[in-house]
């Protein structure tokens, strides 16, 4: 968890990194990726900021 601050505004950032995605391919198995999705959803539900966006990006 990282706190970012600009002036009086503070935003908390939680970063998830899925390292098993093969380069230029799709994963061979879905369960590890689905586990990551579940972890992110659980974190969203327990977070104080309920309407915070989830941003997904590749390298």
Buried (B, 14 or more C-beta within 10 A) or exposed (E): EEEEEEEEEEEEEEEEEEEEBEEEEEEEEEEEBEEBEEEBEEEBEEEEEEEEEEEEEEE
